[in-house]
Amino acid sequence: MQTRPLTLNIIGAGRLGKTLARLWQDRGIFSVAGLCNRSRESTQAAVDFIGAGDVYSDIMSMPEADCWLIATGDNEIATSAHRLAERFSARGSLKGTTAESRPLIFHCSGALPAAALNACRPAAIASAHPVHSFADPERSLTTLQGSTVALEGDDTGTQVLRGAFAMLGCDTLSLSPEQKLLYHTGSVMACNYLTVLLDLSLQTLAAAGIDEQTARKLLEPIVTQTVRNNFALGPAHALTGPVARGDAETVQKQLQALQKTDRAIAEIYRQLGLAGVELAQKTDLSDNQANQLQSILREQAK
Ligand SMILES: NC(=O)c1ccc[n+]([C@@H]2O[C@H](COP(=O)([O-])OP(=O)(O)OC[C@H]3O[C@@H](n4cnc5c(N)ncnc54)[C@H](OP(=O)(O)O)[C@@H]3O)[C@@H](O)[C@H]2O)c1
């Protein structure tokens, strides 16, 4: 017997919401029903991108659905959940439902636990955070597969989402609510701060008089190779350069040069250098070399 796809409503079909909706709709995993963004124009644009769904101006008028994704910005998730709970209550949506027949409400924030949706109980609640950047929805349609999605929340909810993301070629990882914040912080440091670091590197190359196009061309192969080395060898064995070699003289000259051009970048160089010394000690850096580097890197600009 063929089962019908579960229906899915979306509150906040922005970059993430419309990408997931399009993928799930195209593969027949969910049938996209109602969408509601802040503006009607943006909701219509999401419907056009997904190729399915209907535009709603407010949560109150949205139709019933098996699953509801709240994919607004993080700071709007709890407010939207309250509004949805009011809608459930006004429509009697949860009356007479059993644990199996209640709708699933989920969000995709990495920083917030499923409990941000507590207002919607006794509906099932869950959070599903894809470790993926949805900066460009069109690109994400082809690049999401292979990403990991961190799941947390009620068993019934996480089970549905595990299946839905597996059908998109994603791995899933189960987390407790207590793990979520540091899990997300770790992902942010690797992904977002790598971007920040690249920007600081470009600023430093610009201070050396190298134009951005040349600088990007120069960095791309070495940065790509460094990322590959990190995943193949682990950070301790991937680390190269003056800190890994114990080259105190070069580190001192570089720090002094930065302190003259940009003190904020110099501070970051100092702090990351100190972390680098600890990392290098896991392989070849001797205690003597480490002490020399630390005394240089602990010296703050006057
Ligand atoms: N982007 C990523 O790479 C990424 C990765 C993993 C997880 N996430 C998570 O995914 C969620 C959405 O992020 P995003 O980047 O997709 O955000 P986004 O592109 O800014 O989209 C947010 C959407 O929510 C709508 N919205 C805001 N407040 C609303 C409200 N009160 N009622 C109804 N709709 C509302 C906005 O409508 P308008 O268009 O009308 O303003 C917009 O369409 C967040 O929880 C985020 O942490 C994002």
The ligand as an ORCA input file, in Angstrom:
! r2SCAN-3c Opt
* xyz 0 1
  N      21.284     30.037      6.744
  C      21.991     29.008      7.174
  O      23.069     28.730      6.635
  C      21.483     28.142      8.305
  C      22.166     26.933      8.596
  C      21.675     26.117      9.609
  C      20.570     26.522     10.356
  N      19.957     27.721     10.076
  C      18.791     28.099     10.875
  O      17.666     28.183     10.012
  C      16.762     29.172     10.506
  C      16.452     30.177      9.384
  O      17.659     30.789      8.967
  P      17.757     31.447      7.496
  O      19.199     31.741      7.274
  O      17.017     30.638      6.518
  O      16.981     32.822      7.745
  P      16.483     33.887      6.651
  O      17.033     33.571      5.292
  O      16.716     35.230      7.248
  O      14.910     33.611      6.593
  C      14.081     33.838      7.679
  C      12.671     33.871      7.148
  O      11.798     34.011      8.282
  C      10.815     34.958      7.970
  N      10.351     35.544      9.242
  C      11.034     36.284     10.135
  N      10.277     36.585     11.185
  C       9.076     36.015     10.955
  C       7.861     35.963     11.668
  N       7.712     36.572     12.848
  N       6.806     35.279     11.119
  C       6.927     34.666      9.920
  N       8.077     34.661      9.199
  C       9.122     35.333      9.706
  C      11.456     35.952      7.050
  O      10.446     36.573      6.301
  P      10.721     37.811      5.294
  O      11.471     37.208      4.131
  O       9.365     38.275      4.921
  O      11.524     38.806      6.075
  C      12.375     35.030      6.205
  O      11.685     34.548      5.077
  C      17.414     29.797     11.741
  O      16.924     29.142     12.881
  C      18.893     29.464     11.538
  O      19.591     29.382     12.759
  C      20.373     28.525      9.074
*
